[in-house]
Amino acid sequence: MKSSFGALRSFLAGLLVLSSVGGATAGEAEVQELLQERMPHLKISTVSPSPMAGIYEVVFDGFRVVYVSENAEYVLDGSLMELSTGRNITRERGDELQVARYDEMGKKWVKTLRDFGADQLLSYEGSADGTLAGREMFVFTDITCPYCARFHQQIGELTGAGITVHYVLFARAGLNSQPHQQHISIWCNADPQQALSDGKAGKAVEPAQCEHPIDEHMELVKQVEVNATPTIILDSGERVDGFRQARDFIAMVTAKPALAAE
């Protein structure tokens, strides 16, 4: 089955060879029906009028935005700018949709990670004396990711505040790649927490083999819809894609309580 983006690219390429046919304009329902016929693999969420006359906003895959002409003959895949203010309307709309989706999915993601089991994750325990003792965060990390290394440099600040940091080892290069093998070696080390810290500091990862859950970590990535590192899921359900300072995470954890266990 084609991906949504693949379907969109194929559709856009097809539109380049279509000649304009006049005809009556279409309403929102008609536009969605026409697009769905031409792109059956595209998961369209909504079709609604855009700020530009005669152009409809189409949201697909939950938070992706494109624009379509009212006769459903042309698609614009790019940013809609408001010249008087300099606003990037498309980016603002995408951010708004993504935040809403993260709010909706956060509870499911936290439950999935908790059900997987802390003993199956590589964890750095929070201080029992910290003001945020008992709180958790789940971090998808890759040994080859420079921003993950920067995040890890703050691990003492986070655990000192009482937050337990659970790592999911996600080799972006895929199963059987060198980073995946390094993650296995880290897990199988006599001191995996130190081995991970050493690896993130640029030191060699000593090869090791044992029974491990690292292949299952790669499956967990799919369940939580992660495709980049670092990706952080807080126990409140909030999600952060990318690096932030430890103080920002501490503020976020402080501001919002953990989701109740189910």
N, C-alpha and C positions, 0 to 999 in steps of 0.2 A: 504494500500500500504506500502510495506517495505520502511524504510529509506535507504538512500544511504549507510550509514555505515552498516546497517543491511544486505543489499544485498551483500556488500563487505565481511562481516564476513561469510555469508553463502557460498559465492563463495570460499573463502579461505579454509573453512572447507572441501568443496567438493574436492578441489584440493589435499588435503592430502591423499585421497583414490584413486586418479587417478594414473594409471601407466603411465610411460613415453612412448609416442609413437613417433618414429622418424619423418620421413617425411620432406618435404621441409620447409624452413624457410619462414616467412611471412613478407611482407612490412608493412608500417605504416597503410595503409588503411585496409589491411587484418587483422592486429592485432585488430584494432578498431572494425571491423565487428564481429570478433570472440568473443571479450569481450562483445560487446553489445548483442549478442545472448545469452550468458551465464548470463549476468547481465542486463536484460532489464530495471531495475529500477535505474541503475547507470547513472547519467548524465555526460557522458564523454565529456570533452572540447577538449582535444588534445591528440594525440599520437605522440611521436617524439623520435629519438635516444637519449639515455642517454650517459654520458661520458664513460660508461663501455661497451665494445664491446659485441654485441649480446643481449643487454638489452634495452628495450624501456621505456621511461618515459611516464606515463599515468596521466593526470591531470583530476580530476573530481570535481564536485561541485564548480567549479570556481578556487579553490586554493589548493585542496588536491592532494597530489602526491604519487603514488605507482609506482612499476616497474614490467614489464612483460617480460618473455623470448621471443625470436624472433619466437618461434613456438607456442606462446600463450598458453603454457601448465602450466606455473608456474608464480605466482605473489609473489613479495617481498613487504611486507608492513613494512617499516622501513627506517632508515636513511642510505643514501649512503655517505660514508666518503672518502675524498681524503687524503691518509696517508702521502703524502709528505708535505702537508701544514697543515693538521689537520682540513681542512674545512668540515663543514657539508653541503654538496651540497643540500641535500633534504630540510633542514631548510632554506637555502638561497633562494632556488627556491620558496618554499612556501611563504616566506616573500615577495618576489618580486611579486608573483601572487596576494597576498592579498592586497598589496599596490595599484596595478593596478586596482583591483576590487573596492577598496574603492574610488579611484579617479573617477571611472566610476559611482558608485552608490551614491556618496556624494550629488549631486544635487537633486536626487530623495528623499533621506532621509531628507534633509533640507526642501524641499517643503512639504513632508508629515507632518513633525513636525510643520511647520508654519501653514499649513492648519488646523491642529488639534485645534489650537488656544491657545494663551498664557494664556487666562482666564481659560482654562481647565487644566493648569499645575500649579504646586506649585513653584512660582517664587520669586527670591530675586533680587530686582531691582539694576542695576548698578548706581553708582553716576553720576549725570549729569556733575560734574566737572572733572571726570576722563578722562584721555587721550584717552581711548577707549570707551567713552560714545556712546551708541547706538548699541554696539556689543552684540552678544548673544552666549550662549552655552547651549546645551541640555544634561542633565545628567540623565542616567538611574540609579536609586539608590534603595537600599533595606535597611530597618531599621535594619536588622540583619547582614549587611555586614561590617566587620571591616575596610576595605579599603575605603568604602564609608564614614565611620565616619571620617577617616583621611582626605579625600578630603574635607568634610564639615568644618573641622577646619580651612580651608583656605578661606572660603566663603567671609570673610571680605576683604581679599587681592584682590580677584577677583572683587567683587562689587566696591571696592574702586578705582580700575583701570578703572571702567566704564562698566564692562561686566555684563550683566544681566544673571543670572543663572536660567534656567528653569529645574525643576526636573520632571521626569517621575517616578512614584512610582511603582516599579517592584518587586513584591514578588516572589522570585525564587521558593518558596515552592508551588506556585500556588494559584488559586482562592479558597476562603474560608479557607485558611490557617491562622494561627495566625498573621504572618507578614502582610498579606493582610488586615485583620481586623484592625490591628494597623494603617495601611496606611489610611484606611477609617476614623478612629478616629482622626488621625492627620488632615486630610482634613476638618473634621467637627468641629474641635476646633475653638474657637473664634479667636485665633491667630495661624493659621496653621504654619506659618514660625517659630514661637517660639516653637510650639509643636514638629516640626520636629527637631529643634536644640536640644531640651531637650531629645528627644528620642535617637538621635545620641550620646548624652553625657551619655547615660545609665540610664536616669530617666524614671520612669513609664509613659506609655502613657494612659491618662485617656480615658475610653471608651466613644464613642460618635457616634451618627448616624444622617445622613441627606441625602439629595439628593447629589450624588457625581459622578465624572467621573472616579473613580479608576478602575472599571471593564474595562472601555475603555482604560485606561493606559495599561492594560495587552494585549489588542488587538494591541495597538500601538507598543508594544514590537515585535510582530510578523511581523508587516509591515516594521520595520526598522532592522529586522533580528538580534535582540539582544538576547543573551543567558547567559550573565554574567554581574555582576556589580562590579565596576562602568564602564559604557560605556559612552563615551562623544562624541557628535557630535557638532563640531563648526559651526558657521554660514558661514564659508568658504567652508564647505563640508568635511573638514578633520575629521577623526575619530580616537579616541584613546580608545583602549581596556585596561582598568586597570588604576591604580593610577599613577599620576605624580604630581610634585610640581607645585604650582600656578605660579611660575615664568616661568615654561615651557609653560603653557597654554597662559600666557600673551605674551610671545615671539611668539608663533604660531599665535595668533590673530593679533598681530602687523604686522607680516610678510606677511599675506595673507588677501586680502579684503573679505568682506562678499559677498555671492552670491546675485545677484539682485533678488528682489521679482518678482514673476510671476503673 
